Amino acid sequence: MQEHQTGVWRKLLGGLCLLGSLCCLLAALATVINLGFIFMRPDSISVANTFVGQFVVIVAALVLSRWLFRTGRQQLSSGGNMGGDAL
């Protein structure tokens, strides 16, 4: 019974990780679109600072999205398998 409950929690956690991954991916895409709108403005130092800041946000969101996706996929594929010998 305990092993079944652990498997359910792992699948729930995996699904939540995949949902978080999708949210991060959408945030990165929205930031890229926003960066395109900012690109059309006249050049100034604030626009240059925004480029740097949004580039960092895009990279961080994509890295977090990839990590959450891999973790969620691993949680879903392992199911109730609690063995720690999968190296």
Phi, psi and omega in degrees: 000318180296321180293324178293318179296321178296320178296322178294317180295323178295319178292321177296316178296320178296318177295320178294323177295319178294322177294319176296323177297318178295319179297318178295321179295318178293324177295320178295320179294318178296324178292323177296318178297317178298321178297325176296320177293321180292329181298333182281350180282161175294150182292137171203173182292329179291326177292320178295319177295323179294321176303312182295313182296316181288329175298319178296318179296319180297313181296316180297318179295321179291322178294315179296321178297316180295319180295315179295322179296313181295320178294315179297317179296321179293319179296318181290323182285330180283332178058241181265006181289113182260003181295134181262018184265011180271085181260000000 
